[in-house]
């Protein structure tokens, strides 16, 4: 069984003649040790000859280019080295981190899985598992083997959506309220529209000790409809708190959350909320991961006529890797919303199943099916019975990595059908979304 080699420069040496002599290689090594990667790269690059370059020199070129933030050049050197030695585990790890920062997450994942199959030491395996988790959960900061105490990340997304029912309204013309039939106005019925979407997120990761980290995520989400400007929205979300690696297979997150949501252009905001969301993650095998989360949040509306709402939720999620390219997951959630207006208070029970498959390092697909039952505690004054909803949703998406610009191009289609005992709340909705995203 192959063992992961934390390769030294000596182990990467080759008998062919190097374009840079040993003195230059030693000088470059010292520059790297003294945190001078730009000078090391300039020294090595000016005498670089592809044919007459040793493995040691290629590795130094890749490392210095990577540390000097010349990631495209670093990728080329590491890939050239892997052509000579496809089993060089250290090179694959360095290349995985390089292409990850270039935005090619699937390629990085494939390299990490290759090293994982080489039976690495437990400590290295844990770092690889953490890195793979970060790739599979792009909006969650995850500890890696990066020696930096403070790490930053930025991601962004631009998209265009076709929404068959932007206001999530019924198609019926009349509805019975107070035992009297009412004719619905056009804006209270299903309306189709298109929307432009922009998202931006910043992540921060501070290492406090070998097992404790402080993680912060701040993101914004803007949606602007072409005609239904009253449905335009702007959301800001913040999570910050400690991450604790209890043991190699179990980790705990304790984030504090805050959100601010604006809908339309009349008020400065629609509501803001704050809460806590502790999360426990257990990786009980190399293929299986179990996580659970509990969330408490207080939602406060700007409109004084709408009372505050307290939300509670408990979720359980299991992810299982069927093969190196395929993953399946199931999740269950239980939730409750409590308001002074009892007809706004409800309980929810639901579940979801998802599947994803990577055809290669650049192209992947995913799909999901979900079903939720929501029961309200008291009836609204206009109706003779309490509201009960059953929501079915399905989605499928495809993602292609564009090497030329280092971004992901995604196309997704989602379908939702809400079946309610109150026909006013019946609706179907299809959303087609095309987006391009990039992580830095």
MARPAGU-886121 format. One line per 4 residues: number of its first residue (from 1); their letters; for each residue x, y, z of C-alpha. Coordinates in nm, 4 decimals, always signed. Example, Ala and Ser with C-alpha at 12.3 -4.5 7.8 and 13.67 -1.06 7.14 Angstrom:
<nodes>
1 = as = +1.2300 -0.4500 +0.7800  +1.3670 -0.1060 +0.7140
</nodes>
This chain:
<nodes>
1 = xxxx = +0.0000 +0.0000 +0.0000  +0.1328 +0.3378 -0.0983  +0.2134 +0.5782 +0.1841  +0.1750 +0.9515 +0.1584
5 = xxxx = +0.5172 +1.1100 +0.1316  +0.5513 +1.4596 +0.2624  +0.8031 +1.5103 -0.0099  +1.1300 +1.6847 +0.0496
9 = xxxx = +1.3207 +1.8549 -0.2236  +1.5710 +1.5706 -0.2246  +1.3010 +1.3121 -0.2954  +1.1951 +1.5131 -0.5968
13 = xxxx = +1.5416 +1.5304 -0.7506  +1.6162 +1.3794 -1.0892  +1.9336 +1.2754 -1.2714  +1.8706 +1.4976 -1.5753
17 = xxxx = +2.0679 +1.8188 -1.6077  +1.8877 +2.1180 -1.4510  +1.8715 +2.4594 -1.6161  +1.9413 +2.6166 -1.2747
21 = xxxx = +2.2537 +2.4835 -1.1060  +2.2576 +2.3531 -0.7492  +2.3742 +2.6870 -0.6140  +2.0692 +2.8605 -0.7624
25 = xxxx = +1.8383 +2.5909 -0.6229  +1.9914 +2.6263 -0.2780  +1.9568 +3.0036 -0.2967  +1.5908 +2.9706 -0.4007
29 = xxxx = +1.5286 +2.7325 -0.1106  +1.6744 +2.9845 +0.1341  +1.4629 +3.2634 -0.0139  +1.1518 +3.0512 +0.0378
33 = xxxx = +1.2515 +2.9789 +0.3972  +1.2878 +3.3556 +0.4506  +0.9401 +3.4252 +0.3080  +1.0687 +3.5773 -0.0142
37 = xxxx = +0.8807 +3.3733 -0.2779  +0.8795 +3.6493 -0.5434  +1.2592 +3.6654 -0.5432  +1.2841 +3.2850 -0.5458
41 = xxxx = +1.0495 +3.2592 -0.8425  +1.2294 +3.5315 -1.0387  +1.5622 +3.3596 -0.9748  +1.4402 +3.0212 -1.0970
45 = xxxx = +1.2172 +3.1397 -1.3800  +1.4820 +3.3398 -1.5677  +1.6864 +3.0224 -1.6316  +1.3928 +2.7854 -1.6721
49 = xxxx = +1.4133 +2.5366 -1.9584  +1.1258 +2.2869 -1.9813  +1.3359 +2.0045 -2.1256  +1.6369 +2.0351 -1.8963
53 = xxxx = +1.4580 +2.0960 -1.5676  +1.4890 +1.8535 -1.2786  +1.2002 +1.7426 -1.0620  +1.3506 +1.9406 -0.7740
57 = xxxx = +1.3575 +2.2570 -0.9820  +0.9982 +2.2059 -1.1045  +0.8795 +2.1636 -0.7473  +1.0609 +2.4807 -0.6362
61 = xxxx = +0.9141 +2.6686 -0.9320  +0.5649 +2.5477 -0.8442  +0.5996 +2.6349 -0.4753  +0.7542 +2.9770 -0.5323
65 = xxxx = +0.4992 +3.0679 -0.8008  +0.2176 +2.9570 -0.5697  +0.3440 +3.1580 -0.2741  +0.4030 +3.4576 -0.5042
69 = xxxx = +0.0319 +3.4335 -0.6054  +0.1171 +3.3385 -0.9657  -0.1245 +3.0466 -0.9483  -0.1579 +2.9799 -1.3212
73 = xxxx = +0.2184 +2.9329 -1.3547  +0.2240 +2.7225 -1.0368  -0.0404 +2.4903 -1.1825  +0.1629 +2.4426 -1.5000
77 = xxxx = +0.4808 +2.3479 -1.3087  +0.3027 +2.1035 -1.0785  +0.1197 +1.9389 -1.3687  +0.4460 +1.9032 -1.5593
81 = xxxx = +0.5965 +1.7359 -1.2531  +0.3007 +1.4971 -1.2187  +0.3474 +1.3858 -1.5794  +0.6910 +1.2613 -1.4742
85 = xxxx = +0.5768 +1.1156 -1.1414  +0.1961 +1.0567 -1.1278  +0.2195 +0.9162 -0.7731  +0.3820 +1.2261 -0.6139
89 = xxxx = +0.1357 +1.2805 -0.3289  +0.2858 +1.6067 -0.2011  +0.2696 +1.7558 -0.5492  -0.0970 +1.6565 -0.5799
93 = xxxx = -0.1745 +1.8256 -0.2497  +0.0008 +2.1455 -0.3556  -0.1703 +2.1363 -0.6953  -0.5093 +2.0740 -0.5298
97 = xxxx = -0.4750 +2.3891 -0.3208  -0.3550 +2.5856 -0.6245  -0.6424 +2.4923 -0.8557  -0.8882 +2.5351 -0.5674
101 = xxxx = -0.7868 +2.8994 -0.5372  -0.8128 +2.9286 -0.9162  -1.1760 +2.8217 -0.8773  -1.1580 +2.4656 -1.0156
105 = xxxx = -1.3053 +2.2875 -0.7152  -1.3797 +1.9576 -0.8883  -1.0218 +1.9230 -1.0139  -0.8969 +1.9960 -0.6613
109 = xxxx = -1.1342 +1.7365 -0.5217  -1.0151 +1.4721 -0.7658  -0.6522 +1.5308 -0.6641  -0.7395 +1.5099 -0.2944
113 = xxxx = -0.9278 +1.1833 -0.3442  -0.6238 +1.0429 -0.5287  -0.4028 +1.1163 -0.2272  -0.6688 +0.9917 +0.0137
117 = xxxx = -0.6570 +0.6530 -0.1604  -0.2823 +0.6332 -0.0931  -0.3495 +0.5580 +0.2772  -0.1921 +0.8754 +0.4220
121 = xxxx = -0.1149 +0.9259 +0.7932  -0.4170 +1.0036 +1.0096  -0.3295 +1.3707 +1.0600  -0.2885 +1.4265 +0.6863
125 = xxxx = -0.6084 +1.2313 +0.6164  -0.7999 +1.4614 +0.8512  -0.6709 +1.7683 +0.6649  -0.7720 +1.6106 +0.3338
129 = xxxx = -1.1196 +1.5308 +0.4663  -1.1565 +1.8893 +0.5893  -1.0489 +2.0204 +0.2492  -1.2958 +1.7922 +0.0666
133 = xxxx = -1.5715 +1.9082 +0.3017  -1.4887 +2.2678 +0.2164  -1.5158 +2.1895 -0.1562  -1.8486 +2.0117 -0.1073
137 = xxxx = -1.9774 +2.2998 +0.1084  -1.8402 +2.6098 -0.0669  -2.0032 +2.8672 +0.1608  -1.8672 +2.7154 +0.4824
141 = xxxx = -1.5212 +2.8019 +0.6073  -1.3331 +2.4840 +0.6916  -0.9886 +2.4401 +0.8550  -0.7116 +2.3200 +0.6203
145 = xxxx = -0.3444 +2.2464 +0.6570  -0.2601 +2.6037 +0.5555  -0.0062 +2.7276 +0.8137  -0.1420 +3.0844 +0.8030
149 = xxxx = -0.3125 +3.1890 +1.1259  -0.5625 +3.4069 +0.9401  -0.7248 +3.3065 +0.6116  -0.9622 +3.5032 +0.3919
153 = xxxx = -1.1900 +3.3957 +0.1127  -1.4180 +3.5784 -0.1295  -1.6847 +3.4386 -0.3609  -1.9260 +3.6024 -0.5984
157 = xxxx = -2.2101 +3.5082 -0.8300  -2.4111 +3.6756 -1.1058  -2.7268 +3.5215 -1.2463  -3.0464 +3.5584 -1.4445
161 = xxxx = -3.3713 +3.3857 -1.3452  -3.6986 +3.3176 -1.5251  -3.9705 +3.2863 -1.2597  -4.3096 +3.1457 -1.3623
165 = xxxx = -4.4773 +3.2646 -1.0407  -4.2736 +3.5430 -0.8860  -4.5347 +3.6310 -0.6244  -4.6122 +3.2650 -0.5322
169 = xxxx = -4.9817 +3.3255 -0.5938  -5.2725 +3.1080 -0.7111  -5.4212 +3.1018 -1.0615  -5.7848 +3.1143 -0.9421
173 = xxxx = -6.0042 +3.4197 -1.0047  -6.2145 +3.4089 -0.6890  -6.1659 +3.2988 -0.3285  -6.4127 +3.2597 -0.0429
177 = xxxx = -6.3380 +3.4699 +0.2654  -6.5787 +3.5488 +0.5490  -6.8118 +3.3065 +0.3682  -6.8339 +3.5514 +0.0775
181 = xxxx = -6.6707 +3.5039 -0.2678  -6.4100 +3.7703 -0.3497  -6.2617 +3.8384 -0.6941  -5.8828 +3.8490 -0.6835
185 = xxxx = -5.7070 +4.1458 -0.8397  -5.4468 +4.0766 -1.1069  -5.1562 +4.1432 -0.8689  -5.2961 +3.8808 -0.6266
189 = xxxx = -5.2819 +3.6115 -0.8949  -4.9874 +3.4267 -1.0455  -4.7468 +3.6626 -1.2218  -4.4470 +3.5689 -1.4339
193 = xxxx = -4.1316 +3.7781 -1.4373  -3.7563 +3.7675 -1.4902  -3.4962 +3.8707 -1.2365  -3.1308 +3.9612 -1.2182
197 = xxxx = -2.9394 +3.8219 -0.9201  -2.6073 +3.9104 -0.7604  -2.4407 +3.7457 -0.4616  -2.1202 +3.8274 -0.2773
201 = xxxx = -1.9632 +3.6588 +0.0225  -1.6566 +3.7025 +0.2430  -1.5196 +3.4347 +0.4754  -1.2618 +3.4693 +0.7489
205 = xxxx = -1.0870 +3.1905 +0.9381  -0.8645 +3.2576 +1.2418  -0.6629 +2.9779 +1.4006  -0.6714 +3.0113 +1.7783
209 = xxxx = -0.5083 +2.6736 +1.8508  -0.4562 +2.3383 +1.6832  -0.8183 +2.2448 +1.7527  -1.0002 +2.5770 +1.7850
213 = xxxx = -1.0761 +2.8261 +1.5092  -1.2921 +3.1361 +1.4795  -1.4983 +3.1468 +1.1628  -1.6921 +3.4362 +1.0142
217 = xxxx = -1.9098 +3.4477 +0.7041  -2.0724 +3.7619 +0.5659  -2.2826 +3.7500 +0.2501  -2.5212 +3.9652 +0.0517
221 = xxxx = -2.7923 +3.8595 -0.1948  -2.9669 +4.1050 -0.4293  -3.2596 +4.0183 -0.6562  -3.4165 +4.2656 -0.8960
225 = xxxx = -3.7266 +4.1800 -1.0992  -3.7851 +4.3369 -1.4396  -4.1428 +4.4538 -1.3701  -4.2430 +4.3434 -1.0189
229 = xxxx = -4.0203 +4.5888 -0.8346  -4.2282 +4.5456 -0.5182  -4.0696 +4.1987 -0.4940  -3.7105 +4.3191 -0.5298
233 = xxxx = -3.5060 +4.2032 -0.2323  -3.1754 +4.2649 -0.0601  -3.0499 +4.0304 +0.2114  -2.7447 +4.0423 +0.4348
237 = xxxx = -2.6420 +3.7391 +0.6401  -2.3748 +3.7075 +0.9080  -2.2457 +3.4020 +1.0924  -1.9579 +3.4177 +1.3366
241 = xxxx = -1.8365 +3.1855 +1.6099  -1.5899 +2.9149 +1.7115  -1.5186 +2.5873 +1.5357  -1.3811 +2.3145 +1.7617
245 = xxxx = -1.2250 +1.9903 +1.6372  -1.3186 +1.7707 +1.9330  -1.1512 +1.4613 +1.7878  -1.0390 +1.3873 +1.4297
249 = xxxx = -1.3870 +1.2653 +1.3320  -1.6111 +1.5020 +1.5328  -1.6317 +1.8799 +1.5104  -1.8571 +2.1417 +1.6678
253 = xxxx = -1.9592 +2.4855 +1.5429  -2.1215 +2.7490 +1.7629  -2.2086 +3.0430 +1.5386  -2.4119 +3.3497 +1.6238
257 = xxxx = -2.6321 +3.4589 +1.3322  -2.7762 +3.7878 +1.2136  -2.9860 +3.8718 +0.9073  -3.1405 +4.1817 +0.7540
261 = xxxx = -3.3961 +4.1560 +0.4735  -3.5401 +4.4328 +0.2570  -3.8312 +4.3669 +0.0195  -3.9477 +4.6315 -0.2254
265 = xxxx = -3.8412 +4.9950 -0.2069  -4.0901 +5.1496 +0.0328  -3.9320 +5.0666 +0.3699  -3.5684 +5.0666 +0.4758
269 = xxxx = -3.6024 +4.7000 +0.5707  -3.8688 +4.4293 +0.6018  -3.7265 +4.2458 +0.9023  -3.4026 +4.1713 +1.0814
273 = xxxx = -3.3202 +3.8718 +1.2974  -3.0558 +3.7365 +1.5295  -2.9951 +3.3941 +1.6816  -2.7652 +3.0998 +1.7446
277 = xxxx = -2.7135 +2.7826 +1.5421  -2.4905 +2.5160 +1.7036  -2.3874 +2.2402 +1.4603  -2.2299 +1.8999 +1.5260
281 = xxxx = -2.0526 +1.7091 +1.2491  -1.9479 +1.3428 +1.2692  -1.7501 +1.1693 +0.9972  -1.7997 +0.8061 +1.0947
285 = xxxx = -1.6268 +0.6600 +0.7873  -1.4286 +0.7729 +0.4855  -1.7534 +0.7715 +0.2859  -2.0154 +0.8833 +0.5373
289 = xxxx = -2.0795 +1.2093 +0.7177  -2.3555 +1.2876 +0.9687  -2.4405 +1.6405 +1.0809  -2.7063 +1.7947 +1.2988
293 = xxxx = -2.7970 +2.1551 +1.3716  -3.0254 +2.3379 +1.6123  -3.1291 +2.6967 +1.5397  -3.2996 +2.9579 +1.7545
297 = xxxx = -3.3731 +3.2982 +1.6035  -3.5741 +3.6114 +1.6840  -3.7257 +3.7912 +1.3852  -3.8324 +4.1547 +1.4249
301 = xxxx = -4.0389 +4.3345 +1.1584  -4.0271 +4.7065 +1.0847  -4.4063 +4.7153 +1.0525  -4.5337 +4.7601 +1.4085
305 = xxxx = -4.8561 +4.5789 +1.3174  -4.6616 +4.2588 +1.2534  -4.5463 +4.1019 +1.5827  -4.2013 +3.9530 +1.6373
309 = xxxx = -4.1559 +3.5877 +1.5493  -3.9422 +3.3297 +1.7300  -3.8200 +3.0388 +1.5188  -3.6858 +2.7031 +1.6320
313 = xxxx = -3.5519 +2.4294 +1.4042  -3.3717 +2.0983 +1.4299  -3.2138 +1.9301 +1.1285  -3.0322 +1.6024 +1.0652
317 = xxxx = -2.8327 +1.5327 +0.7498  -2.6521 +1.2223 +0.6255  -2.4162 +1.2305 +0.3271  -2.2796 +0.9121 +0.1711
321 = xxxx = -2.0268 +0.8799 -0.1105  -2.1391 +0.6026 -0.3449  -1.8175 +0.6217 -0.5495  -1.5385 +0.8668 -0.6173
325 = xxxx = -1.7750 +1.0580 -0.8471  -2.1192 +1.0078 -0.6923  -2.2712 +1.1263 -0.3652  -2.6172 +1.0868 -0.2140
329 = xxxx = -2.7654 +1.2549 +0.0891  -3.0820 +1.2648 +0.2969  -3.1944 +1.5248 +0.5478  -3.4824 +1.5762 +0.7868
333 = xxxx = -3.6007 +1.8951 +0.9534  -3.8401 +1.9895 +1.2291  -3.9323 +2.3530 +1.2833  -4.1649 +2.5868 +1.4663
337 = xxxx = -4.2558 +2.9552 +1.4370  -4.4261 +3.1366 +1.7235  -4.5937 +3.4777 +1.6991  -4.8434 +3.6738 +1.9072
341 = xxxx = -5.0694 +3.6294 +1.6058  -5.1467 +3.2618 +1.6498  -5.2624 +3.2311 +1.2893  -4.9022 +3.3165 +1.1910
345 = xxxx = -4.7631 +3.0476 +1.4242  -4.6907 +2.7095 +1.2696  -4.4952 +2.3855 +1.2888  -4.3073 +2.2213 +1.0015
349 = xxxx = -4.1877 +1.8674 +0.9336  -3.9991 +1.7814 +0.6183  -3.7320 +1.5864 +0.4399  -3.5050 +1.6015 +0.1389
353 = xxxx = -3.3000 +1.3622 -0.0727  -3.0185 +1.4810 -0.2986  -2.7769 +1.3256 -0.5465  -2.4700 +1.4594 -0.7255
357 = xxxx = -2.2339 +1.3141 -0.9855  -1.9056 +1.4468 -1.1266  -1.8362 +1.3272 -1.4807  -1.4857 +1.4736 -1.4700
361 = xxxx = -1.2959 +1.7527 -1.2972  -1.4915 +2.0184 -1.4884  -1.8519 +1.8973 -1.5230  -2.1030 +1.7825 -1.2608
365 = xxxx = -2.4776 +1.7495 -1.2094  -2.6967 +1.7447 -0.9001  -3.0625 +1.6903 -0.8196  -3.2922 +1.6985 -0.5176
369 = xxxx = -3.6447 +1.6117 -0.4052  -3.8111 +1.7598 -0.0985  -4.1421 +1.7449 +0.0865  -4.2590 +1.9614 +0.3777
373 = xxxx = -4.5806 +1.9702 +0.5803  -4.6667 +2.2968 +0.7555  -4.9544 +2.3231 +1.0033  -5.0785 +2.6542 +1.1456
377 = xxxx = -5.1967 +2.6744 +1.5055  -5.5074 +2.8872 +1.4625  -5.7329 +2.9905 +1.1769  -5.7282 +3.3335 +1.0185
381 = xxxx = -6.0379 +3.5448 +1.0746  -6.1270 +3.5303 +0.7048  -6.1394 +3.1501 +0.6920  -6.3403 +2.8801 +0.8644
385 = xxxx = -6.0485 +2.6407 +0.9224  -5.6797 +2.6427 +1.0129  -5.4329 +2.6496 +0.7280  -5.2373 +2.3340 +0.6401
389 = xxxx = -4.9822 +2.3291 +0.3553  -4.7949 +2.0499 +0.1812  -4.4990 +2.1679 -0.0244  -4.3282 +1.9486 -0.2852
393 = xxxx = -4.0120 +2.0696 -0.4571  -3.7699 +1.9220 -0.7087  -3.4586 +2.0604 -0.8740  -3.1820 +1.9636 -1.1129
397 = xxxx = -2.8659 +2.1548 -1.1983  -2.5533 +2.1203 -1.4112  -2.2221 +2.2979 -1.3532  -1.9378 +2.3423 -1.6012
401 = xxxx = -1.6024 +2.4830 -1.4968  -1.4673 +2.7324 -1.7509  -1.0900 +2.6983 -1.7440  -1.0317 +3.0044 -1.9607
405 = xxxx = -1.1733 +3.2421 -1.6985  -1.1595 +3.0234 -1.3860  -1.5319 +3.0315 -1.3091  -1.8285 +2.7958 -1.2740
409 = xxxx = -2.1180 +2.8223 -1.5191  -2.4376 +2.6690 -1.3772  -2.7882 +2.6068 -1.5065  -3.0623 +2.4943 -1.2693
413 = xxxx = -3.4345 +2.4304 -1.2916  -3.6545 +2.4037 -0.9818  -4.0220 +2.3179 -0.9474  -4.2404 +2.3828 -0.6430
417 = xxxx = -4.6021 +2.2925 -0.5758  -4.7768 +2.4088 -0.2612  -5.1041 +2.2295 -0.1859  -5.3128 +2.3988 +0.0822
421 = xxxx = -5.6559 +2.3359 +0.2266  -5.7087 +2.7104 +0.1701  -5.7119 +2.7650 -0.2059  -5.5699 +3.1152 -0.1687
425 = xxxx = -5.2347 +2.9572 -0.0827  -5.2258 +2.6972 -0.3620  -4.9575 +2.7629 -0.6207  -4.7052 +2.6064 -0.8555
429 = xxxx = -4.3752 +2.7683 -0.9444  -4.0904 +2.6946 -1.1859  -3.7632 +2.8831 -1.1688  -3.4895 +2.8533 -1.4321
433 = xxxx = -3.1608 +3.0041 -1.3203  -2.8397 +3.0631 -1.5167  -2.5401 +3.1829 -1.3169  -2.1676 +3.2301 -1.3227
437 = xxxx = -1.9684 +3.2179 -0.9986  -1.6108 +3.2422 -0.8815  -1.4217 +3.1878 -0.5574  -1.0975 +3.3608 -0.4618
</nodes>
